[in-house]
Amino acid sequence: MKSTIVKALGILAVLGLIGCAGERAKPALTYYHGQTPQEAYFEVISYAPQEIEFKIKVKFASKYMYHLILEDDEPLAEGWYVTILGAEDSYRLIMKAKKGVVFEAGKDYRLCIGNESPEYVARYRNSYQCTVDYGFVLPPK
């Protein structure tokens, strides 16, 4: 009886170790560049260390799209935003940085606009396709 319990516990311990060894952290998403629009369609209106305001003159088929500000492949700000053009044939977008992130003048950033959230995409693949990809550098104040 004792030997059966010891064997069962040993098997459980081995299975637990195998399960832990099999778990791997998901790799970070790679954000592939989408269409690069002309400068006339995107404008950085203003920025502060914790937020950036854009004026976007692109008409999307979807009323809501997922917007990300990236530094390389690291999302610094993200969320779903309305893309309905207003009276000026543009929409305004204010994106707030994640906790601990600071936007700096002179750094290269990308505004990636996509159809799905990265969390959803990460379940099935390790790459995210930007529908539109706007590269920008914040000017000095």
VMD Tcl script that builds the backbone (N, CA, C; Angstrom):
set m [mol new atoms 423]
animate dup $m
set s [atomselect $m all]
$s set {name element resname resid chain x y z} {
  {N N MET 1 A 0.819 -1.186 0.000}
  {CA C MET 1 A 0.000 0.000 0.000}
  {C C MET 1 A 0.868 1.258 0.000}
  {N N LYS 2 A 1.892 1.254 0.903}
  {CA C LYS 2 A 2.778 2.416 0.963}
  {C C LYS 2 A 3.532 2.593 -0.341}
  {N N SER 3 A 4.003 1.520 -0.909}
  {CA C SER 3 A 4.777 1.616 -2.151}
  {C C SER 3 A 3.903 2.114 -3.299}
  {N N THR 4 A 2.637 1.771 -3.316}
  {CA C THR 4 A 1.720 2.245 -4.359}
  {C C THR 4 A 1.516 3.752 -4.229}
  {N N ILE 5 A 1.366 4.238 -3.025}
  {CA C ILE 5 A 1.187 5.677 -2.792}
  {C C ILE 5 A 2.461 6.433 -3.186}
  {N N VAL 6 A 3.611 5.901 -2.816}
  {CA C VAL 6 A 4.887 6.537 -3.156}
  {C C VAL 6 A 5.070 6.579 -4.680}
  {N N LYS 7 A 4.748 5.487 -5.356}
  {CA C LYS 7 A 4.852 5.452 -6.820}
  {C C LYS 7 A 3.903 6.462 -7.457}
  {N N ALA 8 A 2.672 6.546 -6.953}
  {CA C ALA 8 A 1.677 7.476 -7.499}
  {C C ALA 8 A 2.142 8.921 -7.317}
  {N N LEU 9 A 2.684 9.212 -6.139}
  {CA C LEU 9 A 3.198 10.567 -5.888}
  {C C LEU 9 A 4.401 10.871 -6.782}
  {N N GLY 10 A 5.238 9.889 -6.992}
  {CA C GLY 10 A 6.398 10.056 -7.880}
  {C C GLY 10 A 5.949 10.343 -9.314}
  {N N ILE 11 A 4.943 9.603 -9.778}
  {CA C ILE 11 A 4.422 9.814 -11.137}
  {C C ILE 11 A 3.812 11.210 -11.248}
  {N N LEU 12 A 3.059 11.640 -10.246}
  {CA C LEU 12 A 2.470 12.979 -10.249}
  {C C LEU 12 A 3.549 14.063 -10.283}
  {N N ALA 13 A 4.616 13.848 -9.512}
  {CA C ALA 13 A 5.711 14.824 -9.497}
  {C C ALA 13 A 6.370 14.919 -10.871}
  {N N VAL 14 A 6.622 13.778 -11.514}
  {CA C VAL 14 A 7.229 13.768 -12.856}
  {C C VAL 14 A 6.299 14.454 -13.858}
  {N N LEU 15 A 5.002 14.153 -13.810}
  {CA C LEU 15 A 4.045 14.798 -14.715}
  {C C LEU 15 A 3.990 16.310 -14.487}
  {N N GLY 16 A 4.070 16.728 -13.241}
  {CA C GLY 16 A 4.092 18.161 -12.929}
  {C C GLY 16 A 5.312 18.848 -13.513}
  {N N LEU 17 A 6.474 18.208 -13.402}
  {CA C LEU 17 A 7.693 18.772 -13.978}
  {C C LEU 17 A 7.623 18.836 -15.497}
  {N N ILE 18 A 7.075 17.817 -16.106}
  {CA C ILE 18 A 6.927 17.810 -17.567}
  {C C ILE 18 A 5.979 18.940 -17.994}
  {N N GLY 19 A 4.897 19.119 -17.246}
  {CA C GLY 19 A 3.944 20.186 -17.568}
  {C C GLY 19 A 4.566 21.562 -17.458}
  {N N CYS 20 A 5.387 21.765 -16.412}
  {CA C CYS 20 A 6.050 23.061 -16.245}
  {C C CYS 20 A 7.084 23.293 -17.335}
  {N N ALA 21 A 7.793 22.260 -17.698}
  {CA C ALA 21 A 8.813 22.399 -18.731}
  {C C ALA 21 A 8.181 22.664 -20.086}
  {N N GLY 22 A 6.983 22.164 -20.300}
  {CA C GLY 22 A 6.309 22.348 -21.574}
  {C C GLY 22 A 5.737 23.748 -21.750}
  {N N GLU 23 A 5.502 24.463 -20.652}
  {CA C GLU 23 A 4.963 25.818 -20.743}
  {C C GLU 23 A 6.071 26.772 -21.142}
  {N N ARG 24 A 5.798 27.533 -22.177}
  {CA C ARG 24 A 6.769 28.532 -22.627}
  {C C ARG 24 A 6.052 29.857 -22.740}
  {N N ALA 25 A 6.771 30.917 -22.482}
  {CA C ALA 25 A 6.190 32.234 -22.660}
  {C C ALA 25 A 5.965 32.468 -24.147}
  {N N LYS 26 A 4.826 33.085 -24.467}
  {CA C LYS 26 A 4.553 33.387 -25.875}
  {C C LYS 26 A 5.540 34.438 -26.350}
  {N N PRO 27 A 6.046 34.280 -27.566}
  {CA C PRO 27 A 6.939 35.304 -28.088}
  {C C PRO 27 A 6.165 36.593 -28.345}
  {N N ALA 28 A 6.871 37.701 -28.292}
  {CA C ALA 28 A 6.249 38.991 -28.547}
  {C C ALA 28 A 5.764 39.043 -29.991}
  {N N LEU 29 A 4.721 39.809 -30.211}
  {CA C LEU 29 A 4.198 39.956 -31.570}
  {C C LEU 29 A 5.151 40.771 -32.432}
  {N N THR 30 A 5.200 40.433 -33.696}
  {CA C THR 30 A 5.898 41.223 -34.692}
  {C C THR 30 A 4.826 42.011 -35.425}
  {N N TYR 31 A 4.988 43.319 -35.499}
  {CA C TYR 31 A 4.001 44.184 -36.140}
  {C C TYR 31 A 4.482 44.511 -37.550}
  {N N TYR 32 A 3.796 43.907 -38.537}
  {CA C TYR 32 A 4.184 44.108 -39.926}
  {C C TYR 32 A 3.593 45.392 -40.466}
  {N N HIS 33 A 4.396 46.108 -41.219}
  {CA C HIS 33 A 3.994 47.386 -41.795}
  {C C HIS 33 A 2.861 47.190 -42.786}
  {N N GLY 34 A 1.885 48.037 -42.690}
  {CA C GLY 34 A 0.801 48.054 -43.661}
  {C C GLY 34 A 1.079 49.143 -44.679}
  {N N GLN 35 A 0.034 49.660 -45.282}
  {CA C GLN 35 A 0.203 50.746 -46.229}
  {C C GLN 35 A 0.769 51.954 -45.515}
  {N N THR 36 A 1.710 52.617 -46.168}
  {CA C THR 36 A 2.287 53.831 -45.614}
  {C C THR 36 A 1.634 55.020 -46.306}
  {N N PRO 37 A 0.799 55.752 -45.587}
  {CA C PRO 37 A 0.099 56.863 -46.217}
  {C C PRO 37 A 1.008 58.075 -46.397}
  {N N GLN 38 A 0.589 58.985 -47.245}
  {CA C GLN 38 A 1.333 60.227 -47.435}
  {C C GLN 38 A 1.216 61.065 -46.179}
  {N N GLU 39 A 2.220 61.911 -45.967}
  {CA C GLU 39 A 2.250 62.777 -44.777}
  {C C GLU 39 A 0.995 63.639 -44.658}
  {N N ALA 40 A 0.394 64.007 -45.780}
  {CA C ALA 40 A -0.768 64.896 -45.769}
  {C C ALA 40 A -1.963 64.279 -45.042}
  {N N TYR 41 A -1.993 62.960 -44.897}
  {CA C TYR 41 A -3.126 62.284 -44.274}
  {C C TYR 41 A -2.999 62.128 -42.764}
  {N N PHE 42 A -1.836 62.358 -42.229}
  {CA C PHE 42 A -1.597 62.219 -40.786}
  {C C PHE 42 A -0.868 63.453 -40.278}
  {N N GLU 43 A -1.260 63.893 -39.087}
  {CA C GLU 43 A -0.589 65.040 -38.485}
  {C C GLU 43 A -0.573 64.862 -36.970}
  {N N VAL 44 A 0.585 65.113 -36.359}
  {CA C VAL 44 A 0.671 65.143 -34.899}
  {C C VAL 44 A 0.297 66.565 -34.498}
  {N N ILE 45 A -0.852 66.718 -33.859}
  {CA C ILE 45 A -1.354 68.041 -33.460}
  {C C ILE 45 A -0.579 68.561 -32.256}
  {N N SER 46 A -0.448 67.707 -31.258}
  {CA C SER 46 A 0.275 68.087 -30.039}
  {C C SER 46 A 0.705 66.823 -29.318}
  {N N TYR 47 A 1.587 67.015 -28.373}
  {CA C TYR 47 A 1.984 65.876 -27.550}
  {C C TYR 47 A 2.494 66.362 -26.207}
  {N N ALA 48 A 2.414 65.484 -25.258}
  {CA C ALA 48 A 2.949 65.671 -23.912}
  {C C ALA 48 A 3.653 64.363 -23.579}
  {N N PRO 49 A 4.385 64.312 -22.491}
  {CA C PRO 49 A 5.083 63.062 -22.164}
  {C C PRO 49 A 4.167 61.844 -22.043}
  {N N GLN 50 A 2.889 62.059 -21.721}
  {CA C GLN 50 A 1.974 60.936 -21.505}
  {C C GLN 50 A 0.911 60.760 -22.587}
  {N N GLU 51 A 0.860 61.653 -23.612}
  {CA C GLU 51 A -0.157 61.496 -24.649}
  {C C GLU 51 A 0.261 62.180 -25.941}
  {N N ILE 52 A -0.330 61.683 -27.030}
  {CA C ILE 52 A -0.104 62.258 -28.357}
  {C C ILE 52 A -1.469 62.436 -29.015}
  {N N GLU 53 A -1.673 63.601 -29.655}
  {CA C GLU 53 A -2.915 63.869 -30.371}
  {C C GLU 53 A -2.634 63.912 -31.869}
  {N N PHE 54 A -3.417 63.150 -32.616}
  {CA C PHE 54 A -3.280 63.067 -34.069}
  {C C PHE 54 A -4.518 63.638 -34.751}
  {N N LYS 55 A -4.317 64.094 -35.977}
  {CA C LYS 55 A -5.412 64.422 -36.888}
  {C C LYS 55 A -5.224 63.496 -38.078}
  {N N ILE 56 A -6.230 62.655 -38.348}
  {CA C ILE 56 A -6.105 61.610 -39.368}
  {C C ILE 56 A -7.174 61.825 -40.436}
  {N N LYS 57 A -6.730 61.866 -41.689}
  {CA C LYS 57 A -7.627 62.091 -42.828}
  {C C LYS 57 A -7.717 60.846 -43.700}
  {N N VAL 58 A -8.015 59.723 -43.086}
  {CA C VAL 58 A -8.155 58.464 -43.820}
  {C C VAL 58 A -9.551 57.925 -43.536}
  {N N LYS 59 A -10.273 57.565 -44.591}
  {CA C LYS 59 A -11.605 56.996 -44.416}
  {C C LYS 59 A -11.476 55.478 -44.406}
  {N N PHE 60 A -11.786 54.878 -43.267}
  {CA C PHE 60 A -11.731 53.432 -43.113}
  {C C PHE 60 A -13.129 52.843 -43.295}
  {N N ALA 61 A -13.186 51.610 -43.725}
  {CA C ALA 61 A -14.471 50.926 -43.885}
  {C C ALA 61 A -15.106 50.648 -42.525}
  {N N SER 62 A -14.282 50.402 -41.507}
  {CA C SER 62 A -14.782 50.101 -40.159}
  {C C SER 62 A -14.961 51.381 -39.349}
  {N N LYS 63 A -15.992 51.399 -38.501}
  {CA C LYS 63 A -16.229 52.561 -37.645}
  {C C LYS 63 A -15.270 52.603 -36.461}
  {N N TYR 64 A -14.760 51.447 -36.071}
  {CA C TYR 64 A -13.796 51.344 -34.975}
  {C C TYR 64 A -12.606 50.534 -35.475}
  {N N MET 65 A -11.411 50.987 -35.113}
  {CA C MET 65 A -10.207 50.214 -35.456}
  {C C MET 65 A -9.258 50.274 -34.267}
  {N N TYR 66 A -8.355 49.304 -34.228}
  {CA C TYR 66 A -7.405 49.224 -33.124}
  {C C TYR 66 A -6.183 50.076 -33.480}
  {N N HIS 67 A -5.824 51.014 -32.618}
  {CA C HIS 67 A -4.706 51.920 -32.845}
  {C C HIS 67 A -3.602 51.608 -31.833}
  {N N LEU 68 A -2.368 51.561 -32.312}
  {CA C LEU 68 A -1.216 51.321 -31.442}
  {C C LEU 68 A -0.117 52.328 -31.762}
  {N N ILE 69 A 0.522 52.848 -30.753}
  {CA C ILE 69 A 1.762 53.599 -30.938}
  {C C ILE 69 A 2.870 52.639 -30.546}
  {N N LEU 70 A 3.769 52.392 -31.488}
  {CA C LEU 70 A 4.837 51.419 -31.292}
  {C C LEU 70 A 6.199 52.089 -31.313}
  {N N GLU 71 A 7.093 51.557 -30.526}
  {CA C GLU 71 A 8.526 51.850 -30.642}
  {C C GLU 71 A 9.150 50.498 -30.966}
  {N N ASP 72 A 9.620 50.357 -32.186}
  {CA C ASP 72 A 10.009 49.060 -32.742}
  {C C ASP 72 A 8.763 48.158 -32.699}
  {N N ASP 73 A 8.799 47.061 -31.966}
  {CA C ASP 73 A 7.625 46.189 -31.849}
  {C C ASP 73 A 7.039 46.224 -30.437}
  {N N GLU 74 A 7.304 47.298 -29.719}
  {CA C GLU 74 A 6.818 47.441 -28.350}
  {C C GLU 74 A 5.648 48.423 -28.310}
  {N N PRO 75 A 4.431 47.966 -27.965}
  {CA C PRO 75 A 3.290 48.884 -27.864}
  {C C PRO 75 A 3.440 49.814 -26.658}
  {N N LEU 76 A 3.367 51.120 -26.913}
  {CA C LEU 76 A 3.483 52.124 -25.859}
  {C C LEU 76 A 2.120 52.696 -25.472}
  {N N ALA 77 A 1.174 52.640 -26.423}
  {CA C ALA 77 A -0.206 53.084 -26.195}
  {C C ALA 77 A -1.069 52.296 -27.168}
  {N N GLU 78 A -2.289 51.963 -26.750}
  {CA C GLU 78 A -3.138 51.175 -27.638}
  {C C GLU 78 A -4.588 51.233 -27.201}
  {N N GLY 79 A -5.469 50.926 -28.157}
  {CA C GLY 79 A -6.888 50.846 -27.849}
  {C C GLY 79 A -7.752 50.947 -29.085}
  {N N TRP 80 A -9.051 50.681 -28.887}
  {CA C TRP 80 A -10.045 50.812 -29.949}
  {C C TRP 80 A -10.493 52.258 -29.999}
  {N N TYR 81 A -10.556 52.838 -31.212}
  {CA C TYR 81 A -10.970 54.224 -31.379}
  {C C TYR 81 A -11.913 54.349 -32.571}
  {N N VAL 82 A -12.803 55.327 -32.494}
  {CA C VAL 82 A -13.736 55.626 -33.574}
  {C C VAL 82 A -12.961 56.238 -34.733}
  {N N THR 83 A -13.302 55.823 -35.957}
  {CA C THR 83 A -12.602 56.330 -37.145}
  {C C THR 83 A -13.537 57.092 -38.085}
  {N N ILE 84 A -14.649 57.571 -37.577}
  {CA C ILE 84 A -15.617 58.288 -38.403}
  {C C ILE 84 A -15.101 59.703 -38.663}
  {N N LEU 85 A -15.042 60.062 -39.931}
  {CA C LEU 85 A -14.565 61.388 -40.303}
  {C C LEU 85 A -15.596 62.443 -39.916}
  {N N GLY 86 A -15.096 63.577 -39.404}
  {CA C GLY 86 A -15.973 64.675 -39.006}
  {C C GLY 86 A -16.150 65.675 -40.139}
  {N N ALA 87 A -16.577 66.859 -39.778}
  {CA C ALA 87 A -16.851 67.916 -40.750}
  {C C ALA 87 A -15.597 68.325 -41.526}
  {N N GLU 88 A -14.446 68.177 -40.928}
  {CA C GLU 88 A -13.178 68.545 -41.577}
  {C C GLU 88 A -12.605 67.399 -42.414}
  {N N ASP 89 A -13.390 66.352 -42.641}
  {CA C ASP 89 A -12.915 65.154 -43.343}
  {C C ASP 89 A -11.702 64.541 -42.645}
  {N N SER 90 A -11.760 64.544 -41.313}
  {CA C SER 90 A -10.689 63.935 -40.517}
  {C C SER 90 A -11.276 63.518 -39.173}
  {N N TYR 91 A -10.507 62.758 -38.437}
  {CA C TYR 91 A -10.888 62.469 -37.058}
  {C C TYR 91 A -9.696 62.735 -36.156}
  {N N ARG 92 A -9.994 63.125 -34.942}
  {CA C ARG 92 A -8.959 63.414 -33.942}
  {C C ARG 92 A -8.794 62.192 -33.057}
  {N N LEU 93 A -7.562 61.955 -32.702}
  {CA C LEU 93 A -7.231 60.778 -31.895}
  {C C LEU 93 A -6.259 61.208 -30.808}
  {N N ILE 94 A -6.634 60.994 -29.566}
  {CA C ILE 94 A -5.725 61.264 -28.444}
  {C C ILE 94 A -5.402 59.924 -27.805}
  {N N MET 95 A -4.124 59.560 -27.832}
  {CA C MET 95 A -3.696 58.277 -27.272}
  {C C MET 95 A -2.838 58.525 -26.037}
  {N N LYS 96 A -3.195 57.865 -24.963}
  {CA C LYS 96 A -2.470 57.994 -23.702}
  {C C LYS 96 A -1.489 56.836 -23.552}
  {N N ALA 97 A -0.304 57.162 -23.068}
  {CA C ALA 97 A 0.757 56.168 -22.886}
  {C C ALA 97 A 0.401 55.191 -21.770}
  {N N LYS 98 A 0.937 53.991 -21.901}
  {CA C LYS 98 A 0.806 53.008 -20.827}
  {C C LYS 98 A 1.563 53.504 -19.606}
  {N N LYS 99 A 1.235 52.958 -18.465}
  {CA C LYS 99 A 1.875 53.340 -17.210}
  {C C LYS 99 A 3.392 53.142 -17.317}
  {N N GLY 100 A 4.137 54.158 -16.938}
  {CA C GLY 100 A 5.595 54.085 -16.952}
  {C C GLY 100 A 6.230 54.459 -18.281}
  {N N VAL 101 A 5.414 54.761 -19.302}
  {CA C VAL 101 A 5.936 55.114 -20.621}
  {C C VAL 101 A 5.927 56.625 -20.776}
  {N N VAL 102 A 6.978 57.159 -21.400}
  {CA C VAL 102 A 7.089 58.589 -21.662}
  {C C VAL 102 A 7.425 58.777 -23.134}
  {N N PHE 103 A 6.656 59.618 -23.825}
  {CA C PHE 103 A 6.955 59.946 -25.211}
  {C C PHE 103 A 8.018 61.048 -25.233}
  {N N GLU 104 A 9.012 60.882 -26.108}
  {CA C GLU 104 A 10.127 61.811 -26.155}
  {C C GLU 104 A 10.318 62.378 -27.554}
  {N N ALA 105 A 10.692 63.650 -27.612}
  {CA C ALA 105 A 11.004 64.290 -28.889}
  {C C ALA 105 A 12.241 63.635 -29.496}
  {N N GLY 106 A 12.250 63.532 -30.825}
  {CA C GLY 106 A 13.407 62.990 -31.538}
  {C C GLY 106 A 13.419 61.480 -31.676}
  {N N LYS 107 A 12.522 60.765 -31.037}
  {CA C LYS 107 A 12.469 59.306 -31.142}
  {C C LYS 107 A 11.562 58.884 -32.287}
  {N N ASP 108 A 11.891 57.746 -32.891}
  {CA C ASP 108 A 11.064 57.182 -33.961}
  {C C ASP 108 A 9.929 56.363 -33.352}
  {N N TYR 109 A 8.703 56.666 -33.787}
  {CA C TYR 109 A 7.519 55.934 -33.366}
  {C C TYR 109 A 6.724 55.536 -34.605}
  {N N ARG 110 A 5.789 54.621 -34.413}
  {CA C ARG 110 A 4.878 54.196 -35.482}
  {C C ARG 110 A 3.460 54.209 -34.939}
  {N N LEU 111 A 2.540 54.698 -35.757}
  {CA C LEU 111 A 1.129 54.563 -35.458}
  {C C LEU 111 A 0.621 53.443 -36.346}
  {N N CYS 112 A 0.280 52.339 -35.735}
  {CA C CYS 112 A -0.212 51.154 -36.448}
  {C C CYS 112 A -1.713 51.079 -36.217}
  {N N ILE 113 A -2.476 51.008 -37.308}
  {CA C ILE 113 A -3.928 50.905 -37.215}
  {C C ILE 113 A -4.335 49.569 -37.828}
  {N N GLY 114 A -5.034 48.758 -37.048}
  {CA C GLY 114 A -5.410 47.421 -37.500}
  {C C GLY 114 A -6.862 47.096 -37.256}
  {N N ASN 115 A -7.264 45.936 -37.724}
  {CA C ASN 115 A -8.658 45.504 -37.627}
  {C C ASN 115 A -8.963 44.668 -36.393}
  {N N GLU 116 A -7.941 44.165 -35.715}
  {CA C GLU 116 A -8.137 43.278 -34.566}
  {C C GLU 116 A -7.246 43.714 -33.417}
  {N N SER 117 A -7.580 43.275 -32.231}
  {CA C SER 117 A -6.721 43.574 -31.085}
  {C C SER 117 A -5.534 42.603 -31.093}
  {N N PRO 118 A -4.374 43.064 -30.665}
  {CA C PRO 118 A -3.202 42.181 -30.612}
  {C C PRO 118 A -3.411 40.969 -29.696}
  {N N GLU 119 A -4.187 41.125 -28.630}
  {CA C GLU 119 A -4.436 40.006 -27.727}
  {C C GLU 119 A -5.154 38.876 -28.457}
  {N N TYR 120 A -6.108 39.236 -29.292}
  {CA C TYR 120 A -6.832 38.237 -30.062}
  {C C TYR 120 A -5.906 37.569 -31.078}
  {N N VAL 121 A -5.128 38.362 -31.782}
  {CA C VAL 121 A -4.222 37.842 -32.810}
  {C C VAL 121 A -3.179 36.918 -32.185}
  {N N ALA 122 A -2.685 37.265 -30.993}
  {CA C ALA 122 A -1.618 36.490 -30.339}
  {C C ALA 122 A -2.060 35.067 -29.996}
  {N N ARG 123 A -3.343 34.822 -29.899}
  {CA C ARG 123 A -3.833 33.462 -29.619}
  {C C ARG 123 A -3.536 32.510 -30.774}
  {N N TYR 124 A -3.474 33.062 -31.983}
  {CA C TYR 124 A -3.384 32.223 -33.176}
  {C C TYR 124 A -2.065 32.349 -33.944}
  {N N ARG 125 A -1.390 33.470 -33.797}
  {CA C ARG 125 A -0.130 33.664 -34.521}
  {C C ARG 125 A 0.715 34.695 -33.785}
  {N N ASN 126 A 1.967 34.815 -34.206}
  {CA C ASN 126 A 2.865 35.756 -33.518}
  {C C ASN 126 A 3.184 36.983 -34.369}
  {N N SER 127 A 2.292 37.299 -35.324}
  {CA C SER 127 A 2.487 38.495 -36.138}
  {C C SER 127 A 1.174 39.251 -36.259}
  {N N TYR 128 A 1.284 40.558 -36.294}
  {CA C TYR 128 A 0.127 41.439 -36.393}
  {C C TYR 128 A 0.292 42.277 -37.651}
  {N N GLN 129 A -0.728 42.305 -38.492}
  {CA C GLN 129 A -0.665 43.067 -39.735}
  {C C GLN 129 A -1.328 44.427 -39.532}
  {N N CYS 130 A -0.541 45.485 -39.667}
  {CA C CYS 130 A -1.090 46.834 -39.609}
  {C C CYS 130 A -1.772 47.127 -40.944}
  {N N THR 131 A -2.987 47.641 -40.894}
  {CA C THR 131 A -3.672 48.053 -42.115}
  {C C THR 131 A -3.016 49.313 -42.655}
  {N N VAL 132 A -2.747 50.238 -41.757}
  {CA C VAL 132 A -2.036 51.476 -42.077}
  {C C VAL 132 A -0.916 51.633 -41.072}
  {N N ASP 133 A 0.228 52.078 -41.531}
  {CA C ASP 133 A 1.403 52.219 -40.677}
  {C C ASP 133 A 2.041 53.581 -40.946}
  {N N TYR 134 A 1.950 54.454 -39.966}
  {CA C TYR 134 A 2.462 55.827 -40.106}
  {C C TYR 134 A 3.659 56.016 -39.178}
  {N N GLY 135 A 4.828 56.206 -39.747}
  {CA C GLY 135 A 6.034 56.471 -38.970}
  {C C GLY 135 A 6.172 57.950 -38.709}
  {N N PHE 136 A 6.547 58.317 -37.492}
  {CA C PHE 136 A 6.694 59.730 -37.168}
  {C C PHE 136 A 7.752 59.931 -36.083}
  {N N VAL 137 A 8.257 61.156 -36.016}
  {CA C VAL 137 A 9.200 61.568 -34.986}
  {C C VAL 137 A 8.596 62.795 -34.321}
  {N N LEU 138 A 8.553 62.795 -33.010}
  {CA C LEU 138 A 8.007 63.945 -32.298}
  {C C LEU 138 A 8.997 65.111 -32.387}
  {N N PRO 139 A 8.527 66.281 -32.795}
  {CA C PRO 139 A 9.437 67.428 -32.923}
  {C C PRO 139 A 9.798 68.000 -31.557}
  {N N PRO 140 A 10.938 68.657 -31.451}
  {CA C PRO 140 A 11.282 69.301 -30.169}
  {C C PRO 140 A 10.311 70.438 -29.873}
  {N N LYS 141 A 10.066 70.662 -28.615}
  {CA C LYS 141 A 9.136 71.747 -28.217}
  {C C LYS 141 A 9.894 73.033 -28.000}
}
mol reanalyze $m
mol bondsrecalc $m
mol representation Tube
mol addrep $m
